[in-house]
Amino acid sequence: MIRSVAHFFLMSLAVVWFSRCGSEDSPKEEQPTPVPVRTTKVTPQPIAYPMTYSGTVEPIDKVSLSTKATGWIDKIYVEEGQSVQKGAPLIKVRSKDIEAKRGQVEAAIAEAQAHFKNAETNFQRIKTLYEKKAATQKELDDTQTAFDGARARLNAVQARKKEIEEMLQYTFLKAPFDGSVTRKMLDAGDLANPGQPILQVENSAKVKVVAKVPEKEIQALRVGMPVRILIPASHIGSNDSSVTYPIDRIVPSADPLSRQFDVHVIVDNSAGSIKPGMFARVQGGSSEGALLMVPKQAVFRRGQLQGLYVVNSENIAHLRWIRTGMEDGDQVEITSGLTIGEAVVIEGGQLLTDGQPVEVKK
């Protein structure tokens, strides 16, 4: 028993001795060297920034072709998506009955012209005799009435011919301008009724961007003001922010439900990359505001993320993931991830890691 106690006591002393020896020999943990950085305090900055409005691309010219006379469609010469030039034939509607009416009215015109010529000759003869006192007033009045009636009948049948010829124009429809066929409502063999659309043709050499502007901001815009157009689907405006277009029209009355005004901007589309119906943005005018802005050099990217470093009161750098907004020169707006008064690293950030001690240089 006495031996066991003594053995345990000696073993305890050995453990204590080795522990002390180990602690004296182990190196002390070194603190990381502070990284020198420069910082700037985040404060709201007054700035005038362009206002942005959503819009839609529309064709500058759009026509639905139809006939004024009921008839069967003989031929449609184009298909949807096909480009056409002004004056190109598009639709032929059967017109035998109208052509028959034109033949009848041409015969009536010939008869009316002969009657008019005879009435005119007779009137001039009686008028000459009346001036020589060889004809009575009644004879002059009768020939005058006959002459006026013959002229009226001739004018009537000539007007009827013009009406028929106009109807014939609507049986052979041509392209009203350079453009493309965007819709085909009827096919050959279908019955076309007066006013019923058959084809829709759009002019796409230029397009119209129609933007919706709230009533509280419409006073900042005016006709002729240059605005920037962005059409993401066609990459318009994404590469060159210097290209602007003047406002062509501001509709003077707002939509009664949305309280928004339509603003029209004409955009060149000679390349044909812009299609009606595409989403567009219009940037123009300006609005005063206070934004959190930092130098662009403070922001870095890691994959799809954007970040920067902030320094706390203990001179420790912390990584902060952020979202950015508009740019103004060498400054960029921070829309989330940063608060007023924080110190943002603007120099030396490339050497930092999260939790790194720093030495702030003046």
MIPA-474689 format. One record per residue (C-alpha): residue number from 1; z, x negated, y negated. Coordinates in steps of 0.1 Angstrom, whole numbers, plus 2048, in hexadecimal, padded with zeros to 3 digits. Each point is the difference from the previous one (the first is absolute). Example, Ala and Ser with C-alpha at 12.3 -4.5 7.8 and 13.67 -1.06 7.14 Angstrom:
<recs>
 seq  pz  px  py
   1 84E 785 82D
   2 7F9 7F2 7DE
</recs>
This chain:
<recs>
 seq  pz  px  py
   1 800 800 800
   2 80A 7E4 7E8
   3 7E0 7ED 809
   4 7EA 81F 7F9
   5 80F 804 7DD
   6 7FC 7DC 7F8
   7 7DC 800 80C
   8 7F8 81F 7EA
   9 810 7EF 7E2
  10 7EB 7E0 804
  11 7E0 814 804
  12 807 814 7DF
  13 806 7DF 7ED
  14 7DF 7F3 80D
  15 7ED 81F 7F5
  16 80F 7FE 7DE
  17 7F8 7DB 7FD
  18 7DB 804 80B
  19 7FC 81E 7E8
  20 80C 7EB 7E3
  21 7EA 7E3 809
  22 7E2 817 803
  23 806 810 7DE
  24 803 7DF 7F0
  25 7E0 7F3 80F
  26 7EA 820 7FA
  27 7EA 7FE 7E0
  28 807 818 7E4
  29 7E5 81B 7F9
  30 7EA 7F7 7E2
  31 7F8 819 7E5
  32 7DA 805 7F8
  33 7F5 7EF 7E0
  34 7F9 819 7E4
  35 7DB 805 7F8
  36 7F7 7FD 7DB
  37 7F0 820 7F3
  38 7F7 812 7E0
  39 807 825 7FC
  40 7FA 81C 7E8
  41 814 81F 7F9
  42 7F0 821 808
  43 7FE 817 7E2
  44 7EB 81F 7F9
  45 7E1 7F6 7EC
  46 7EE 819 7E9
  47 7DB 802 80A
  48 7E2 815 7F9
  49 7EE 806 822
  50 7E1 814 808
  51 804 823 80E
  52 7F0 808 822
  53 7F2 821 80B
  54 7F2 80C 821
  55 7DD 80D 801
  56 7E2 80A 816
  57 7DC 7F4 800
  58 7E7 81B 7F9
  59 7DA 7FF 7FD
  60 7F4 800 7DC
  61 7E4 819 809
  62 801 819 81C
  63 7E7 81C 806
  64 7FE 81B 81A
  65 7DC 80A 805
  66 7F7 824 807
  67 7E3 818 7FD
  68 7FC 81E 7EA
  69 7EC 814 81A
  70 809 80B 822
  71 7EC 7ED 81A
  72 7FF 7ED 821
  73 804 7DA 7FD
  74 7E0 7EF 80C
  75 80B 7DC 7FD
  76 81D 7EA 7F5
  77 7F3 7DD 7FA
  78 821 7ED 7FF
  79 820 7FB 813
  80 824 7FC 7F6
  81 807 7DD 7F2
  82 7DC 7F9 7F7
  83 7F8 7F1 7DE
  84 7E6 813 7EB
  85 7ED 7F9 7E0
  86 7FB 818 7E3
  87 7E3 817 808
  88 800 7FA 825
  89 7F9 820 815
  90 81F 80D 811
  91 7FB 824 80B
  92 7E3 817 807
  93 807 826 802
  94 7E6 818 80D
  95 7EF 811 7E2
  96 7E2 814 80C
  97 80C 820 7EF
  98 806 7EE 7DF
  99 7DE 7EF 802
 100 7F1 823 806
 101 811 80D 7E1
 102 7F3 7E2 7EC
 103 7DD 809 80B
 104 805 824 7F5
 105 80E 7F7 7DF
 106 7E3 7E7 7FA
 107 7E7 81C 806
 108 814 816 7E8
 109 7FF 7E4 7E6
 110 7DA 7FE 803
 111 7FD 826 7FB
 112 819 7FF 7E2
 113 7ED 7E4 7F0
 114 7DF 813 802
 115 811 81F 7F2
 116 810 7EC 7E4
 117 7DF 7EF 7F7
 118 7EF 822 7FE
 119 81C 810 7EB
 120 800 7E2 7E9
 121 7DA 802 7FA
 122 801 826 7FA
 123 81D 7FC 7E8
 124 7EE 7E5 7EB
 125 7E1 816 7FF
 126 812 81F 7F4
 127 814 7EB 7E7
 128 7DF 7F2 7F1
 129 7F2 824 7FD
 130 820 80C 7F1
 131 7FE 7E5 7E5
 132 7DD 80D 7F8
 133 80D 823 7FF
 134 7EA 808 81F
 135 81E 809 817
 136 81E 816 7FB
 137 825 7F6 7FF
 138 805 813 821
 139 7E5 7EC 812
 140 810 7DF 7F3
 141 823 80B 80B
 142 7F3 80A 823
 143 7EF 7DF 806
 144 81E 7ED 7F2
 145 816 813 819
 146 7E8 7F9 81D
 147 7FF 7DB 7F6
 148 826 7FC 7FF
 149 804 812 821
 150 7E6 7E9 811
 151 812 7E1 7F2
 152 822 80D 80D
 153 7F2 806 823
 154 7F1 7DD 801
 155 822 7F1 7F5
 156 812 814 81A
 157 7EA 7F5 81D
 158 801 7DC 7F4
 159 826 801 7FF
 160 800 80F 823
 161 7EB 7E2 80C
 162 818 7E8 7F1
 163 81D 812 812
 164 7ED 7FE 822
 165 7F7 7DB 7FA
 166 825 7F9 7F9
 167 809 812 821
 168 7E6 7EA 812
 169 811 7E1 7F2
 170 820 80B 813
 171 7EC 802 820
 172 7F8 7DB 7FE
 173 81F 7EE 7F5
 174 7FF 7DC 7F4
 175 81C 7E6 7F9
 176 80D 805 7DD
 177 80B 7DC 7FD
 178 804 7DF 813
 179 81C 804 819
 180 808 809 824
 181 803 81F 815
 182 825 806 806
 183 7FF 823 811
 184 7E7 815 813
 185 80A 824 802
 186 7E1 810 810
 187 7E5 7F4 818
 188 7DB 807 804
 189 7FC 824 80D
 190 81E 80E 7EF
 191 7FD 81C 7E7
 192 808 7F5 7DC
 193 80D 819 7E8
 194 7FF 7FE 7DA
 195 81C 7E8 7F3
 196 80A 7F5 824
 197 805 7DA 801
 198 7E8 7EE 817
 199 805 7DB 7F7
 200 819 7ED 7EB
 201 7F4 7E1 7EE
 202 817 7E7 7EE
 203 7F8 7E4 7E8
 204 814 7E1 80B
 205 7F1 7E6 7E9
 206 81F 807 7EA
 207 81F 812 80A
 208 81C 811 7EE
 209 825 7F8 805
 210 815 81E 7F7
 211 825 7F7 7FA
 212 81D 818 7FC
 213 816 7F8 7E1
 214 821 811 7F9
 215 803 813 7DF
 216 81B 7E8 7F2
 217 7E8 7E2 804
 218 7DE 80F 7F6
 219 806 7F7 7DB
 220 7FE 7DB 809
 221 7DC 803 80B
 222 7E1 807 7ED
 223 7DA 802 806
 224 7F0 7DD 7FF
 225 821 7EE 809
 226 7F9 7E5 81A
 227 813 805 821
 228 801 7ED 821
 229 7F3 811 81F
 230 80D 7F7 823
 231 7EF 80F 81F
 232 812 7F0 81E
 233 7E7 80C 81A
 234 7E3 7EF 7EF
 235 814 7E2 7F1
 236 7F6 80B 7DD
 237 819 7F0 7E7
 238 813 7EC 81A
 239 7EF 7DF 7F9
 240 7FA 801 7DA
 241 819 811 7E9
 242 7EB 7F8 7E1
 243 7E6 81B 808
 244 806 820 7EE
 245 7EE 821 7F9
 246 803 817 7E2
 247 80F 823 804
 248 7E3 817 800
 249 811 822 7FC
 250 823 80F 7FD
 251 801 825 80A
 252 811 811 7E3
 253 814 819 815
 254 81A 7F8 81B
 255 803 80F 823
 256 819 81D 7FB
 257 812 7F8 820
 258 802 7DA 800
 259 800 7FB 7DA
 260 7E8 7E4 804
 261 7E0 7F7 7EE
 262 7DF 7F4 810
 263 7F4 7DF 7F2
 264 7DC 7F6 809
 265 7F4 7DC 803
 266 7DC 7F7 809
 267 7FD 7E2 817
 268 7E0 7ED 809
 269 7F7 803 825
 270 7DF 7EE 802
 271 80D 7ED 81F
 272 807 821 812
 273 823 7F6 80C
 274 812 81D 7EF
 275 7FF 821 813
 276 809 822 7F2
 277 823 80B 80C
 278 80F 7DD 7FF
 279 823 7FB 7F2
 280 801 7EE 7DF
 281 819 7F4 7E6
 282 7FC 7FF 7DA
 283 814 7E8 7EC
 284 801 804 7DA
 285 815 806 7E2
 286 822 7F1 7FE
 287 824 80A 804
 288 81F 7EE 7F2
 289 81C 7F8 819
 290 81A 7E6 80A
 291 7FA 7EF 821
 292 812 7E6 815
 293 7E8 7E2 7FD
 294 803 7DD 80F
 295 7E9 7E2 800
 296 7E6 801 81C
 297 80B 7DE 80B
 298 821 80E 80B
 299 7F0 817 81A
 300 7F3 7F4 822
 301 7F1 810 81E
 302 809 7FE 825
 303 7E7 814 813
 304 7FF 823 7F2
 305 821 7FC 7EE
 306 808 7F4 7DC
 307 820 7EF 7F7
 308 813 7EA 7E7
 309 821 7EF 7FE
 310 81D 80B 7EA
 311 81F 7EA 7F8
 312 823 80F 800
 313 81E 7F6 7EB
 314 80A 7E6 81A
 315 7DE 7EF 7FE
 316 7F5 80B 822
 317 7DB 80A 804
 318 7F9 821 813
 319 7DE 80B 80C
 320 7F6 822 7F2
 321 7E2 815 80D
 322 7EF 813 7E4
 323 7E3 816 7F7
 324 7E9 7F8 7E3
 325 7ED 816 7E8
 326 7E9 7F9 7E3
 327 7F8 7DE 7F2
 328 800 7F5 7DC
 329 7F3 7DC 7FB
 330 817 7E9 813
 331 81A 81B 805
 332 803 819 81C
 333 814 820 802
 334 81C 804 81A
 335 802 824 80B
 336 81C 7FC 81A
 337 817 7E6 80E
 338 80D 7F2 7DF
 339 81A 80C 7E6
 340 804 7F8 7DB
 341 814 7E1 7F8
 342 7F9 7ED 821
 343 7F6 7DB 7FE
 344 7DE 7FB 810
 345 7F5 7DD 80C
 346 7DF 7F6 7EE
 347 800 7DB 809
 348 80B 7EF 821
 349 7FE 81F 815
 350 7E9 7EF 81A
 351 81D 7EB 80B
 352 819 81C 805
 353 80D 814 81E
 354 816 81E 7FF
 355 823 7F6 7F8
 356 7F6 7DE 7F2
 357 817 7F1 7E5
 358 7ED 7F8 7E0
 359 805 7ED 7DF
 360 7F3 814 7E3
 361 7EE 7EA 7E7
 362 800 80A 7DC
</recs>
